[in-house]
Structure formats: structure tokens, C-alpha cells
Amino acid sequence: MRFLVSASCRAMSAAVQGRPRGLVYEKHGEPDRVVQLKDVSLPELGASGVHVRMLAAPINPSDINMIQGSYAVVPDFPAVGGNEGVGQVVQIGSNVTSLKPGDLVIPADAGLGTWRTEAVFEEEKLLKMPPDIPLLSAATLGVNPCTAFRMLSDFVTLKPGDAVIQNAANSGAGQAVIQIAAAKGIKTINVVRDRPNLQELVDRLKSLGADHVITEEALRKPETKDLLQKIPKPLLALDAVGGKSATEMLRHLQYKGTMVTYGGMSKQPVTIPMSALIFKDIRLRGFWMTQWKRDNAQNKEKLSGMIAELCTLIQKGQLTAPACHEVPLADYQLALKASMTPYVTAKQILRM
Ligand SMILES: NC(=O)c1ccc[n+]([C@@H]2O[C@H](COP(=O)([O-])OP(=O)(O)OC[C@H]3O[C@@H](n4cnc5c(N)ncnc54)[C@H](OP(=O)(O)O)[C@@H]3O)[C@@H](O)[C@H]2O)c1
């Protein structure tokens, strides 16, 4: 048996071509200035190590903020960018029991540096994916769908027919919120920024299960209230933008509703009208997936249970990868630029 594993390891090692390379930065700054494609070293495998050939990894706003030095956690230098992605196991250390060569894996935690062709990770830092999960779904599962899942579960009790309002609804996180909510029978009001091809975007989000898609501008208009009367007032608002966008969503929340801020794409503070607090007793909360993982580090079943539930939704066709644009690793500069360009609505995925 040991011989068979070794033989398959050799076969897969042969499939890892060239020297290990990765997108490295040695100081904070704008990504196009500080990130470079370089050779990276591979540590010894070790007893609990897993040699992984990375296949695909997205560029998320938090990756960009980490490079800029404005994120809540910053890496030691030199650092390899990227916090999520999917890879295939090439070889395992002698004490590794949960993985074997050929398995598809995603990071169990942030900070592994996934923008690279291959790496050695500790077994406990990896989660095994069922083999039938599409590559792009696996590559984008660990951050946004998990965040959407937690925010829909952990703040208010939602039952079928209840409603949620969210901004940046076309983001990776927003698309996951729409689909997970639809699978649970929860209605969604989805706020996006206006753009020339708005109808195309509206159609796409509705095809994912969105009940209403409206622009930030329309949300401010009194007639929108009538439109939204067809579904119950939302109990939950999910805010990835801050600024005026968050304030507008508050106006549509139910009495004692909750707004969860999890991103700050506008870079503007959230301003709360006093009436929202006094007359509606609105509750304001925040969410950070990294903190949730830290808080639940002793309860690994909670993380693997959530991943299993999300994989079931994927297998049933109820949760698809966000709109993606795949870019070869060598063209990383184009991908970094596109990831920071407004109105793109496609997650940039680096293909290794
Ligand atoms: N707290 C957590 O644990 C957690 C987890 C996951 C994500 N997040 C945060 O959630 C947000 C979305 O992440 P993602 O990966 O889903 O993003 P994404 O797929 O890259 O999409 C970015 C979204 O932000 C919108 N946007 C950009 N600038 C904006 C502005 N000035 N005003 C309003 N909207 C703006 C974009 O809309 P346009 O199409 O109009 O440009 C798009 O909808 C980010 O802030 C991210 O850091 C937080």
C-alpha cells in the first residue's frame, strides 16, 4: 500500500513542472508596484506536511488590502499573496491521515499565500473537497460563501418568506448571499451601483434567485418603498459598502432589525440617523470570517460542517461560483488591475 502511494506521488511530482513560483511582495504598497512573480522556496515536507500543487486562486479585496497594509492582519515579509484557492495534493508526510495524493484541497484558514504554483502546507491548514466540486467553486468557497452562510445564520432567525437587504449585491459575497438565501426560501433585496449594462446585471442576479435588484440611486427614491412592499420588510441588512449606501439600507429595515457590516468598499464611515436607533431600535453588528475561524478553532466540526453544507448546495446546483475571469499567473498584473477596477463584476482567478 505504501508503495502504491509513493508510486502515485512520483507520478504527480512529475506533473509539477518547473521551479515553484509565486506572487511575492516584500513591502506594502500598491499591488502593481510591489507584487512580483518570483521563484519561491519549498520547505521540507516534514511528517505533517502536505505538498500541494495550486490550481486556481482568486484575487479578493482583502488580498489587495493586505498588500496595501490596510487590513487587520498583515503578513511577515517576504510574503506570498492570496488567502484562498484550490490545489491538488502531490505528496503527504508520514503522519498525514486525512489526505492522499490526488485530493483537492482548500485552505482552512487565511494567510497561507495561495498565489503560487506549489507549496507545502500543514495538514491541519487544509480542507479536503469532494472530487465533484467544480474547480472555480472550490477556489472561491472558503471566503465569500462561508461569510454569506454565517451572516444569514448567526445574527437573526430567518424563516422562509423573511427578507434580507444587501448592498454590493453583485460582489462575490453578494452572489453567495442571493443563492444561499434563495435555497432557504429567504427573499433578497439586492442593491447595486448603476452602470450602462444594468439590465444585464439585473437579469444575471435574478437568474441566481434575487427577488429585487435596485440601484443605490433608486433605493433613495420614495416610490421604491411601494415596490418593496410586495415582500416583508427586511429583518437583516448586509453591508459591504458603508457610507450613504449603509444609511439608505437602514431606512428599509424592520423595527428591531439588524445591520451587519462586513466590508467597507466605499471607504466611508457608516452614519446612523438617531431615529434609526431611537424609534426603530436598529441593532448594528459586524462580522469577520477570520475572527469566526479563530473563535471556533477548537470546534473543527463547525467549519467542516459548514463546508459540507455549502458543498451540498453546490452539488445540487443551488450555489455556483461567482462570475469569474480566469487569468494565467504570468498575467498577474492584468488580473490585479482588473480586480481593482469598478463595475467589472467578475472575480479575477489566477490559474497556475
Ligand atoms: N468580513 C469578512 O469576513 C468578509 C468576507 C468576505 C468579504 N468581505 C468584504 O466584502 C466585500 C466584498 O468582497 P467580495 O470578494 O465579494 O468583492 P468583489 O467580488 O471583488 O466585489 C466588489 C464589490 O464591491 C463593489 N464596490 C466597489 N467599490 C464600491 C464603492 N465605492 N461603492 C459601492 N460598491 C463598491 C463592487 O461593485 P461595482 O460592480 O459597482 O464596482 C462589487 O460589488 C469586500 O469589502 C470584502 O473585503 C468581508
The ligand as an SDF file (V2000), in Angstrom:
LIG
                    3D

 48 52  0  0  0  0  0  0  0  0999 V2000
  -15.7050   40.4770    6.8890 N   0  0  0  0  0  0  0  0  0  0  0  0
  -15.4610   39.3600    6.2240 C   0  0  0  0  0  0  0  0  0  0  0  0
  -15.2020   38.2970    6.7880 O   0  0  0  0  0  0  0  0  0  0  0  0
  -15.5260   39.4040    4.7360 C   0  0  0  0  0  0  0  0  0  0  0  0
  -15.5740   38.2290    3.9960 C   0  0  0  0  0  0  0  0  0  0  0  0
  -15.7160   38.3140    2.6100 C   0  0  0  0  0  0  0  0  0  0  0  0
  -15.7570   39.5610    2.0010 C   0  0  0  0  0  0  0  0  0  0  0  0
  -15.6460   40.6720    2.7710 N   0  0  0  0  0  0  0  0  0  0  0  0
  -15.7110   42.0180    2.1960 C   0  0  0  0  0  0  0  0  0  0  0  0
  -16.8570   42.0850    1.3850 O   0  0  0  0  0  0  0  0  0  0  0  0
  -16.6370   42.9870    0.3320 C   0  0  0  0  0  0  0  0  0  0  0  0
  -16.9390   42.2690   -0.9710 C   0  0  0  0  0  0  0  0  0  0  0  0
  -15.9680   41.2350   -1.1600 O   0  0  0  0  0  0  0  0  0  0  0  0
  -16.0210   40.3430   -2.4830 P   0  0  0  0  0  0  0  0  0  0  0  0
  -14.8630   39.4340   -2.5290 O   0  0  0  0  0  0  0  0  0  0  0  0
  -17.3610   39.7610   -2.5680 O   0  0  0  0  0  0  0  0  0  0  0  0
  -15.8330   41.5170   -3.5570 O   0  0  0  0  0  0  0  0  0  0  0  0
  -15.7990   41.5120   -5.1410 P   0  0  0  0  0  0  0  0  0  0  0  0
  -16.3800   40.2640   -5.6720 O   0  0  0  0  0  0  0  0  0  0  0  0
  -14.4220   41.9060   -5.5540 O   0  0  0  0  0  0  0  0  0  0  0  0
  -16.7840   42.7190   -5.4760 O   0  0  0  0  0  0  0  0  0  0  0  0
  -16.5230   44.0200   -5.0370 C   0  0  0  0  0  0  0  0  0  0  0  0
  -17.8580   44.6980   -4.8560 C   0  0  0  0  0  0  0  0  0  0  0  0
  -17.6880   45.9760   -4.2620 O   0  0  0  0  0  0  0  0  0  0  0  0
  -18.4450   46.9290   -5.0040 C   0  0  0  0  0  0  0  0  0  0  0  0
  -17.8070   48.2350   -4.8580 N   0  0  0  0  0  0  0  0  0  0  0  0
  -16.5400   48.5600   -5.1070 C   0  0  0  0  0  0  0  0  0  0  0  0
  -16.3210   49.8570   -4.8090 N   0  0  0  0  0  0  0  0  0  0  0  0
  -17.5040   50.3520   -4.3750 C   0  0  0  0  0  0  0  0  0  0  0  0
  -17.9460   51.6300   -3.9220 C   0  0  0  0  0  0  0  0  0  0  0  0
  -17.0940   52.6690   -3.8480 N   0  0  0  0  0  0  0  0  0  0  0  0
  -19.2290   51.7790   -3.5550 N   0  0  0  0  0  0  0  0  0  0  0  0
  -20.0840   50.7390   -3.6170 C   0  0  0  0  0  0  0  0  0  0  0  0
  -19.7370   49.4990   -4.0370 N   0  0  0  0  0  0  0  0  0  0  0  0
  -18.4580   49.3160   -4.4030 C   0  0  0  0  0  0  0  0  0  0  0  0
  -18.3960   46.4110   -6.4150 C   0  0  0  0  0  0  0  0  0  0  0  0
  -19.4540   46.9840   -7.1340 O   0  0  0  0  0  0  0  0  0  0  0  0
  -19.3040   47.5110   -8.6480 P   0  0  0  0  0  0  0  0  0  0  0  0
  -19.5720   46.3330   -9.5330 O   0  0  0  0  0  0  0  0  0  0  0  0
  -20.3590   48.5390   -8.7070 O   0  0  0  0  0  0  0  0  0  0  0  0
  -17.9070   48.0570   -8.8150 O   0  0  0  0  0  0  0  0  0  0  0  0
  -18.6150   44.9190   -6.1560 C   0  0  0  0  0  0  0  0  0  0  0  0
  -19.9790   44.6570   -5.9190 O   0  0  0  0  0  0  0  0  0  0  0  0
  -15.1990   43.4540    0.4680 C   0  0  0  0  0  0  0  0  0  0  0  0
  -15.1760   44.6480    1.2070 O   0  0  0  0  0  0  0  0  0  0  0  0
  -14.5590   42.3450    1.2730 C   0  0  0  0  0  0  0  0  0  0  0  0
  -13.4120   42.7530    1.9790 O   0  0  0  0  0  0  0  0  0  0  0  0
  -15.5490   40.6260    4.1050 C   0  0  0  0  0  0  0  0  0  0  0  0
  1  2  1  0
  2  3  2  0
  2  4  1  0
  4  5  1  0
  4 48  2  0
  5  6  2  0
  6  7  1  0
  7  8  2  0
  8  9  1  0
  8 48  1  0
  9 10  1  0
  9 46  1  0
 10 11  1  0
 11 12  1  0
 11 44  1  0
 12 13  1  0
 13 14  1  0
 14 15  2  0
 14 16  1  0
 14 17  1  0
 17 18  1  0
 18 19  2  0
 18 20  1  0
 18 21  1  0
 21 22  1  0
 22 23  1  0
 23 24  1  0
 23 42  1  0
 24 25  1  0
 25 26  1  0
 25 36  1  0
 26 27  1  0
 26 35  1  0
 27 28  2  0
 28 29  1  0
 29 30  1  0
 29 35  2  0
 30 31  1  0
 30 32  2  0
 32 33  1  0
 33 34  2  0
 34 35  1  0
 36 37  1  0
 36 42  1  0
 37 38  1  0
 38 39  2  0
 38 40  1  0
 38 41  1  0
 42 43  1  0
 44 45  1  0
 44 46  1  0
 46 47  1  0
M  CHG  2   8   1  16  -1
M  END
$$$$
